[in-house]
C-alpha cells in the first residue's frame, strides 16, 4: 500500500491547488521497492523514470503548484510529470 504522508487539506479541497508531489513519489517509492524486492528491472526502471520526470518538472516554475512558488494547478503539474515520462 502506498500513501502520501500529508493531511487532507480540506481548506483547498477542489480548488486545484494541491501539490501532487507526495502522491506521485509514494507511487515511485512503492514501484522501486517492488522492483528491488522482486528483482524486476522493469519496475526499478519505471521508478527511476518517475523520479527523473518529477525532478525535471520541478525545475520549471510554470509547472509548480503555488506552494512551490508556481502557478500550476494540481492537474497541470500532474500532466507535466506524465509528459516528462
Biopython code that builds the backbone (N, CA, C, O; Angstrom):
import numpy as np
from Bio.PDB.StructureBuilder import StructureBuilder

atoms = [
    (1, "UNK", "N", (0.838, -1.165, 0.000)),
    (1, "UNK", "CA", (0.000, 0.000, 0.000)),
    (1, "UNK", "C", (0.888, 1.236, 0.000)),
    (1, "UNK", "O", (1.853, 1.317, 0.761)),
    (2, "UNK", "N", (0.561, 2.192, -0.852)),
    (2, "UNK", "CA", (1.294, 3.456, -0.910)),
    (2, "UNK", "C", (0.367, 4.566, -0.451)),
    (2, "UNK", "O", (-0.811, 4.603, -0.809)),
    (3, "UNK", "N", (0.912, 5.456, 0.337)),
    (3, "UNK", "CA", (0.102, 6.559, 0.846)),
    (3, "UNK", "C", (0.984, 7.780, 1.005)),
    (3, "UNK", "O", (2.089, 7.698, 1.540)),
    (4, "UNK", "N", (0.488, 8.909, 0.538)),
    (4, "UNK", "CA", (1.210, 10.163, 0.734)),
    (4, "UNK", "C", (1.211, 10.500, 2.219)),
    (4, "UNK", "O", (0.305, 10.100, 2.951)),
    (5, "UNK", "N", (2.214, 11.225, 2.659)),
    (5, "UNK", "CA", (2.388, 11.473, 4.090)),
    (5, "UNK", "C", (1.837, 12.805, 4.552)),
    (5, "UNK", "O", (2.259, 13.316, 5.590)),
    (6, "UNK", "N", (0.924, 13.369, 3.826)),
    (6, "UNK", "CA", (0.368, 14.667, 4.208)),
    (6, "UNK", "C", (-1.083, 14.511, 4.619)),
    (6, "UNK", "O", (-1.693, 13.465, 4.399)),
    (7, "UNK", "N", (-1.627, 15.548, 5.211)),
    (7, "UNK", "CA", (-3.029, 15.554, 5.611)),
    (7, "UNK", "C", (-3.939, 15.751, 4.409)),
    (7, "UNK", "O", (-3.488, 15.743, 3.264)),
    (8, "UNK", "N", (-5.205, 15.924, 4.681)),
    (8, "UNK", "CA", (-6.191, 16.020, 3.610)),
    (8, "UNK", "C", (-6.381, 17.430, 3.069)),
    (8, "UNK", "O", (-6.966, 17.589, 1.997)),
    (9, "UNK", "N", (-5.920, 18.438, 3.755)),
    (9, "UNK", "CA", (-6.010, 19.848, 3.334)),
    (9, "UNK", "C", (-7.423, 20.232, 2.906)),
    (9, "UNK", "O", (-7.621, 20.659, 1.768)),
    (10, "UNK", "N", (-8.405, 20.090, 3.790)),
    (10, "UNK", "CA", (-9.787, 20.403, 3.407)),
    (10, "UNK", "C", (-9.975, 21.867, 3.006)),
    (10, "UNK", "O", (-10.930, 22.191, 2.300)),
    (11, "UNK", "N", (-9.091, 22.745, 3.438)),
    (11, "UNK", "CA", (-9.227, 24.161, 3.096)),
    (11, "UNK", "C", (-8.987, 24.444, 1.613)),
    (11, "UNK", "O", (-9.403, 25.489, 1.111)),
    (12, "UNK", "N", (-8.318, 23.523, 0.904)),
    (12, "UNK", "CA", (-8.092, 23.725, -0.529)),
    (12, "UNK", "C", (-8.738, 22.624, -1.366)),
    (12, "UNK", "O", (-8.483, 22.540, -2.567)),
    (13, "UNK", "N", (-9.555, 21.794, -0.766)),
    (13, "UNK", "CA", (-10.217, 20.702, -1.489)),
    (13, "UNK", "C", (-11.006, 21.243, -2.672)),
    (13, "UNK", "O", (-11.803, 22.170, -2.529)),
    (14, "UNK", "N", (-10.778, 20.663, -3.827)),
    (14, "UNK", "CA", (-11.498, 21.052, -5.030)),
    (14, "UNK", "C", (-11.007, 22.319, -5.700)),
    (14, "UNK", "O", (-11.550, 22.720, -6.730)),
    (15, "UNK", "N", (-9.997, 22.953, -5.141)),
    (15, "UNK", "CA", (-9.501, 24.221, -5.685)),
    (15, "UNK", "C", (-8.408, 24.026, -6.734)),
    (15, "UNK", "O", (-8.020, 24.986, -7.401)),
    (16, "UNK", "N", (-7.908, 22.804, -6.891)),
    (16, "UNK", "CA", (-6.853, 22.566, -7.865)),
    (16, "UNK", "C", (-5.508, 23.118, -7.454)),
    (16, "UNK", "O", (-4.643, 23.341, -8.301)),
    (17, "UNK", "N", (-5.317, 23.343, -6.156)),
    (17, "UNK", "CA", (-4.058, 23.918, -5.667)),
    (17, "UNK", "C", (-3.191, 22.921, -4.920)),
    (17, "UNK", "O", (-2.084, 23.259, -4.501)),
    (18, "UNK", "N", (-3.668, 21.713, -4.748)),
    (18, "UNK", "CA", (-2.898, 20.711, -4.002)),
    (18, "UNK", "C", (-1.670, 20.290, -4.798)),
    (18, "UNK", "O", (-1.716, 20.172, -6.022)),
    (19, "UNK", "N", (-0.598, 20.071, -4.100)),
    (19, "UNK", "CA", (0.649, 19.628, -4.711)),
    (19, "UNK", "C", (0.607, 18.100, -4.823)),
    (19, "UNK", "O", (0.502, 17.424, -3.800)),
    (20, "UNK", "N", (0.686, 17.531, -6.045)),
    (20, "UNK", "CA", (0.605, 16.088, -6.207)),
    (20, "UNK", "C", (1.930, 15.355, -5.953)),
    (20, "UNK", "O", (1.995, 14.133, -6.090)),
    (21, "UNK", "N", (2.975, 16.089, -5.587)),
    (21, "UNK", "CA", (4.308, 15.508, -5.418)),
    (21, "UNK", "C", (4.317, 14.302, -4.474)),
    (21, "UNK", "O", (4.867, 13.256, -4.818)),
    (22, "UNK", "N", (3.720, 14.436, -3.303)),
    (22, "UNK", "CA", (3.782, 13.360, -2.314)),
    (22, "UNK", "C", (3.122, 12.087, -2.827)),
    (22, "UNK", "O", (3.642, 10.992, -2.608)),
    (23, "UNK", "N", (2.000, 12.212, -3.496)),
    (23, "UNK", "CA", (1.328, 11.031, -4.008)),
    (23, "UNK", "C", (2.132, 10.389, -5.137)),
    (23, "UNK", "O", (2.281, 9.167, -5.182)),
    (24, "UNK", "N", (2.648, 11.212, -6.047)),
    (24, "UNK", "CA", (3.447, 10.680, -7.153)),
    (24, "UNK", "C", (4.685, 9.983, -6.613)),
    (24, "UNK", "O", (5.035, 8.897, -7.076)),
    (25, "UNK", "N", (5.352, 10.596, -5.638)),
    (25, "UNK", "CA", (6.567, 9.990, -5.101)),
    (25, "UNK", "C", (6.263, 8.767, -4.237)),
    (25, "UNK", "O", (7.122, 7.896, -4.098)),
    (26, "UNK", "N", (5.078, 8.675, -3.660)),
    (26, "UNK", "CA", (4.689, 7.452, -2.948)),
    (26, "UNK", "C", (4.603, 6.295, -3.933)),
    (26, "UNK", "O", (5.047, 5.185, -3.639)),
    (27, "UNK", "N", (4.032, 6.557, -5.099)),
    (27, "UNK", "CA", (3.977, 5.528, -6.148)),
    (27, "UNK", "C", (5.383, 5.178, -6.606)),
    (27, "UNK", "O", (5.695, 4.008, -6.825)),
    (28, "UNK", "N", (6.230, 6.186, -6.750)),
    (28, "UNK", "CA", (7.614, 5.946, -7.170)),
    (28, "UNK", "C", (8.343, 5.056, -6.166)),
    (28, "UNK", "O", (9.033, 4.112, -6.552)),
    (29, "UNK", "N", (8.189, 5.357, -4.887)),
    (29, "UNK", "CA", (8.870, 4.561, -3.862)),
    (29, "UNK", "C", (8.336, 3.129, -3.803)),
    (29, "UNK", "O", (9.107, 2.186, -3.625)),
    (30, "UNK", "N", (7.028, 2.963, -3.951)),
    (30, "UNK", "CA", (6.447, 1.623, -3.955)),
    (30, "UNK", "C", (6.946, 0.842, -5.165)),
    (30, "UNK", "O", (7.286, -0.336, -5.050)),
    (31, "UNK", "N", (6.990, 1.490, -6.315)),
    (31, "UNK", "CA", (7.473, 0.829, -7.535)),
    (31, "UNK", "C", (8.940, 0.422, -7.386)),
    (31, "UNK", "O", (9.325, -0.675, -7.789)),
    (32, "UNK", "N", (9.745, 1.295, -6.815)),
    (32, "UNK", "CA", (11.158, 0.969, -6.582)),
    (32, "UNK", "C", (11.289, -0.200, -5.617)),
    (32, "UNK", "O", (12.087, -1.109, -5.847)),
    (33, "UNK", "N", (10.517, -0.182, -4.544)),
    (33, "UNK", "CA", (10.587, -1.262, -3.567)),
    (33, "UNK", "C", (10.175, -2.585, -4.217)),
    (33, "UNK", "O", (10.852, -3.599, -4.042)),
    (34, "UNK", "N", (9.080, -2.579, -4.959)),
    (34, "UNK", "CA", (8.629, -3.808, -5.614)),
    (34, "UNK", "C", (9.678, -4.317, -6.597)),
    (34, "UNK", "O", (9.943, -5.518, -6.663)),
    (35, "UNK", "N", (10.272, -3.404, -7.356)),
    (35, "UNK", "CA", (11.312, -3.804, -8.301)),
    (35, "UNK", "C", (12.502, -4.428, -7.609)),
    (35, "UNK", "O", (13.018, -5.452, -8.057)),
    (36, "UNK", "N", (12.942, -3.821, -6.522)),
    (36, "UNK", "CA", (14.078, -4.367, -5.765)),
    (36, "UNK", "C", (13.715, -5.669, -5.074)),
    (36, "UNK", "O", (14.498, -6.619, -5.081)),
    (37, "UNK", "N", (12.546, -5.717, -4.486)),
    (37, "UNK", "CA", (12.108, -6.902, -3.743)),
    (37, "UNK", "C", (11.954, -8.113, -4.649)),
    (37, "UNK", "O", (12.289, -9.233, -4.262)),
    (38, "UNK", "N", (11.447, -7.887, -5.852)),
    (38, "UNK", "CA", (11.187, -8.993, -6.772)),
    (38, "UNK", "C", (12.241, -9.123, -7.867)),
    (38, "UNK", "O", (12.121, -9.973, -8.749)),
    (39, "UNK", "N", (13.257, -8.294, -7.812)),
    (39, "UNK", "CA", (14.309, -8.359, -8.827)),
    (39, "UNK", "C", (13.787, -8.067, -10.224)),
    (39, "UNK", "O", (14.239, -8.667, -11.199)),
    (40, "UNK", "N", (12.843, -7.155, -10.322)),
    (40, "UNK", "CA", (12.219, -6.833, -11.601)),
    (40, "UNK", "C", (12.765, -5.507, -12.116)),
    (40, "UNK", "O", (12.386, -4.437, -11.642)),
    (41, "UNK", "N", (13.653, -5.595, -13.084)),
    (41, "UNK", "CA", (14.276, -4.406, -13.650)),
    (41, "UNK", "C", (13.306, -3.450, -14.304)),
    (41, "UNK", "O", (13.565, -2.248, -14.366)),
    (42, "UNK", "N", (12.189, -3.968, -14.795)),
    (42, "UNK", "CA", (11.185, -3.086, -15.408)),
    (42, "UNK", "C", (10.623, -2.117, -14.372)),
    (42, "UNK", "O", (10.405, -0.940, -14.659)),
    (43, "UNK", "N", (10.394, -2.628, -13.168)),
    (43, "UNK", "CA", (9.856, -1.775, -12.106)),
    (43, "UNK", "C", (10.898, -0.782, -11.601)),
    (43, "UNK", "O", (10.579, 0.384, -11.367)),
    (44, "UNK", "N", (12.134, -1.232, -11.431)),
    (44, "UNK", "CA", (13.168, -0.295, -10.975)),
    (44, "UNK", "C", (13.419, 0.774, -12.037)),
    (44, "UNK", "O", (13.684, 1.930, -11.707)),
    (45, "UNK", "N", (13.336, 0.389, -13.304)),
    (45, "UNK", "CA", (13.484, 1.361, -14.389)),
    (45, "UNK", "C", (12.322, 2.359, -14.362)),
    (45, "UNK", "O", (12.531, 3.561, -14.523)),
    (46, "UNK", "N", (11.113, 1.864, -14.160)),
    (46, "UNK", "CA", (9.942, 2.739, -14.086)),
    (46, "UNK", "C", (10.069, 3.712, -12.914)),
    (46, "UNK", "O", (9.744, 4.892, -13.046)),
    (47, "UNK", "N", (10.540, 3.219, -11.772)),
    (47, "UNK", "CA", (10.716, 4.083, -10.600)),
    (47, "UNK", "C", (11.733, 5.182, -10.888)),
    (47, "UNK", "O", (11.523, 6.336, -10.516)),
    (48, "UNK", "N", (12.818, 4.834, -11.540)),
    (48, "UNK", "CA", (13.832, 5.831, -11.887)),
    (48, "UNK", "C", (13.273, 6.856, -12.872)),
    (48, "UNK", "O", (13.596, 8.041, -12.790)),
    (49, "UNK", "N", (12.442, 6.402, -13.796)),
    (49, "UNK", "CA", (11.839, 7.311, -14.775)),
    (49, "UNK", "C", (10.873, 8.281, -14.097)),
    (49, "UNK", "O", (10.823, 9.459, -14.451)),
    (50, "UNK", "N", (10.116, 7.793, -13.135)),
    (50, "UNK", "CA", (9.192, 8.663, -12.403)),
    (50, "UNK", "C", (9.974, 9.735, -11.655)),
    (50, "UNK", "O", (9.629, 10.916, -11.703)),
    (51, "UNK", "N", (11.027, 9.318, -10.966)),
    (51, "UNK", "CA", (11.839, 10.284, -10.216)),
    (51, "UNK", "C", (12.452, 11.320, -11.147)),
    (51, "UNK", "O", (12.443, 12.511, -10.836)),
    (52, "UNK", "N", (12.983, 10.884, -12.280)),
    (52, "UNK", "CA", (13.591, 11.817, -13.234)),
    (52, "UNK", "C", (12.553, 12.786, -13.793)),
    (52, "UNK", "O", (12.844, 13.967, -13.980)),
    (53, "UNK", "N", (11.345, 12.293, -14.060)),
    (53, "UNK", "CA", (10.277, 13.150, -14.583)),
    (53, "UNK", "C", (9.895, 14.213, -13.559)),
    (53, "UNK", "O", (9.748, 15.385, -13.906)),
    (54, "UNK", "N", (9.737, 13.815, -12.314)),
    (54, "UNK", "CA", (9.384, 14.774, -11.260)),
    (54, "UNK", "C", (10.499, 15.800, -11.088)),
    (54, "UNK", "O", (10.237, 16.997, -10.972)),
    (55, "UNK", "N", (11.739, 15.329, -11.072)),
    (55, "UNK", "CA", (12.867, 16.261, -10.936)),
    (55, "UNK", "C", (12.874, 17.280, -12.072)),
    (55, "UNK", "O", (13.110, 18.467, -11.843)),
    (56, "UNK", "N", (12.614, 16.818, -13.301)),
    (56, "UNK", "CA", (12.602, 17.716, -14.457)),
    (56, "UNK", "C", (11.471, 18.735, -14.338)),
    (56, "UNK", "O", (11.665, 19.915, -14.629)),
    (57, "UNK", "N", (10.306, 18.287, -13.918)),
    (57, "UNK", "CA", (9.156, 19.184, -13.784)),
    (57, "UNK", "C", (9.420, 20.253, -12.731)),
    (57, "UNK", "O", (9.054, 21.413, -12.918)),
    (58, "UNK", "N", (10.049, 19.873, -11.634)),
    (58, "UNK", "CA", (10.295, 20.830, -10.559)),
    (58, "UNK", "C", (11.305, 21.919, -10.935)),
    (58, "UNK", "O", (11.395, 22.934, -10.245)),
    (59, "UNK", "N", (12.056, 21.726, -12.006)),
    (59, "UNK", "CA", (12.999, 22.762, -12.437)),
    (59, "UNK", "C", (12.302, 23.912, -13.149)),
    (59, "UNK", "O", (12.886, 24.981, -13.327)),
    (60, "UNK", "N", (11.054, 23.698, -13.556)),
    (60, "UNK", "CA", (10.301, 24.709, -14.291)),
    (60, "UNK", "C", (9.234, 25.344, -13.394)),
    (60, "UNK", "O", (8.256, 24.681, -13.048)),
    (61, "UNK", "N", (9.400, 26.599, -13.016)),
    (61, "UNK", "CA", (8.412, 27.236, -12.137)),
    (61, "UNK", "C", (6.978, 27.184, -12.682)),
    (61, "UNK", "O", (6.028, 27.120, -11.901)),
    (62, "UNK", "N", (6.814, 27.211, -13.987)),
    (62, "UNK", "CA", (5.474, 27.190, -14.578)),
    (62, "UNK", "C", (4.735, 25.891, -14.290)),
    (62, "UNK", "O", (3.506, 25.853, -14.360)),
    (63, "UNK", "N", (5.463, 24.825, -13.967)),
    (63, "UNK", "CA", (4.842, 23.526, -13.693)),
    (63, "UNK", "C", (4.637, 23.276, -12.200)),
    (63, "UNK", "O", (4.080, 22.247, -11.818)),
    (64, "UNK", "N", (5.079, 24.197, -11.360)),
    (64, "UNK", "CA", (4.961, 24.016, -9.910)),
    (64, "UNK", "C", (3.634, 24.555, -9.395)),
    (64, "UNK", "O", (3.079, 25.503, -9.950)),
    (65, "UNK", "N", (3.136, 23.945, -8.337)),
    (65, "UNK", "CA", (1.925, 24.426, -7.683)),
    (65, "UNK", "C", (2.270, 25.645, -6.811)),
    (65, "UNK", "O", (3.444, 25.888, -6.533)),
    (66, "UNK", "N", (1.261, 26.410, -6.379)),
    (66, "UNK", "CA", (1.518, 27.638, -5.619)),
    (66, "UNK", "C", (2.391, 27.460, -4.370)),
    (66, "UNK", "O", (3.144, 28.368, -4.021)),
    (67, "UNK", "N", (2.305, 26.313, -3.695)),
    (67, "UNK", "CA", (3.129, 26.119, -2.500)),
    (67, "UNK", "C", (4.610, 26.000, -2.833)),
    (67, "UNK", "O", (5.459, 26.082, -1.947)),
    (68, "UNK", "N", (4.918, 25.805, -4.120)),
    (68, "UNK", "CA", (6.305, 25.724, -4.575)),
    (68, "UNK", "C", (6.674, 26.942, -5.427)),
    (68, "UNK", "O", (7.550, 26.877, -6.290)),
    (69, "UNK", "N", (5.980, 28.053, -5.161)),
    (69, "UNK", "CA", (6.218, 29.324, -5.858)),
    (69, "UNK", "C", (5.915, 29.230, -7.351)),
    (69, "UNK", "O", (6.595, 29.847, -8.171)),
    (70, "UNK", "N", (4.895, 28.458, -7.692)),
    (70, "UNK", "CA", (4.475, 28.351, -9.085)),
    (70, "UNK", "C", (3.027, 28.754, -9.247)),
    (70, "UNK", "O", (2.393, 29.251, -8.316)),
    (71, "UNK", "N", (2.515, 28.532, -10.442)),
    (71, "UNK", "CA", (1.130, 28.897, -10.737)),
    (71, "UNK", "C", (0.321, 27.728, -11.277)),
    (71, "UNK", "O", (-0.856, 27.900, -11.594)),
    (72, "UNK", "N", (0.908, 26.557, -11.391)),
    (72, "UNK", "CA", (0.220, 25.399, -11.961)),
    (72, "UNK", "C", (-0.845, 24.865, -11.011)),
    (72, "UNK", "O", (-0.725, 24.968, -9.790)),
    (73, "UNK", "N", (-1.878, 24.299, -11.597)),
    (73, "UNK", "CA", (-2.886, 23.603, -10.801)),
    (73, "UNK", "C", (-2.376, 22.192, -10.519)),
    (73, "UNK", "O", (-1.357, 21.761, -11.061)),
    (74, "UNK", "N", (-3.096, 21.495, -9.673)),
    (74, "UNK", "CA", (-2.762, 20.102, -9.379)),
    (74, "UNK", "C", (-2.706, 19.301, -10.675)),
    (74, "UNK", "O", (-1.751, 18.564, -10.919)),
    (75, "UNK", "N", (-3.731, 19.452, -11.498)),
    (75, "UNK", "CA", (-3.807, 18.706, -12.750)),
    (75, "UNK", "C", (-2.680, 19.087, -13.697)),
    (75, "UNK", "O", (-2.093, 18.216, -14.339)),
    (76, "UNK", "N", (-2.372, 20.364, -13.791)),
    (76, "UNK", "CA", (-1.298, 20.802, -14.688)),
    (76, "UNK", "C", (0.046, 20.227, -14.269)),
    (76, "UNK", "O", (0.829, 19.800, -15.117)),
    (77, "UNK", "N", (0.320, 20.212, -12.976)),
    (77, "UNK", "CA", (1.593, 19.642, -12.515)),
    (77, "UNK", "C", (1.616, 18.134, -12.799)),
    (77, "UNK", "O", (2.627, 17.602, -13.258)),
    (78, "UNK", "N", (0.517, 17.463, -12.528)),
    (78, "UNK", "CA", (0.447, 16.031, -12.806)),
    (78, "UNK", "C", (0.631, 15.732, -14.282)),
    (78, "UNK", "O", (1.343, 14.797, -14.646)),
    (79, "UNK", "N", (-0.005, 16.521, -15.129)),
    (79, "UNK", "CA", (0.133, 16.331, -16.575)),
    (79, "UNK", "C", (1.555, 16.608, -17.037)),
    (79, "UNK", "O", (2.044, 15.949, -17.954)),
    (80, "UNK", "N", (2.217, 17.559, -16.424)),
    (80, "UNK", "CA", (3.612, 17.855, -16.770)),
    (80, "UNK", "C", (4.496, 16.668, -16.432)),
    (80, "UNK", "O", (5.423, 16.355, -17.179)),
    (81, "UNK", "N", (4.223, 16.003, -15.317)),
    (81, "UNK", "CA", (5.004, 14.815, -14.961)),
    (81, "UNK", "C", (4.747, 13.700, -15.979)),
    (81, "UNK", "O", (5.683, 13.022, -16.402)),
    (82, "UNK", "N", (3.507, 13.511, -16.367)),
    (82, "UNK", "CA", (3.191, 12.489, -17.370)),
    (82, "UNK", "C", (3.898, 12.775, -18.677)),
    (82, "UNK", "O", (4.460, 11.861, -19.282)),
    (83, "UNK", "N", (3.887, 14.027, -19.133)),
    (83, "UNK", "CA", (4.594, 14.376, -20.361)),
    (83, "UNK", "C", (6.091, 14.124, -20.235)),
    (83, "UNK", "O", (6.727, 13.678, -21.189)),
    (84, "UNK", "N", (6.653, 14.405, -19.070)),
    (84, "UNK", "CA", (8.092, 14.191, -18.855)),
    (84, "UNK", "C", (8.448, 12.705, -18.863)),
    (84, "UNK", "O", (9.584, 12.339, -19.164)),
    (85, "UNK", "N", (7.492, 11.864, -18.538)),
    (85, "UNK", "CA", (7.748, 10.427, -18.588)),
    (85, "UNK", "C", (7.927, 9.971, -20.015)),
    (85, "UNK", "O", (8.152, 8.786, -20.261)),
]
sb = StructureBuilder()
sb.init_structure("model")
sb.init_model(0)
sb.init_chain("A")
sb.init_seg("    ")
for serial, (resi, resn, name, xyz) in enumerate(atoms, 1):
    if name == "N":
        sb.init_residue(resn, " ", resi, " ")
    sb.init_atom(name, np.array(xyz, "f"), 0.0, 1.0, " ", f" {name:<3s}", serial, name[0])
structure = sb.get_structure()
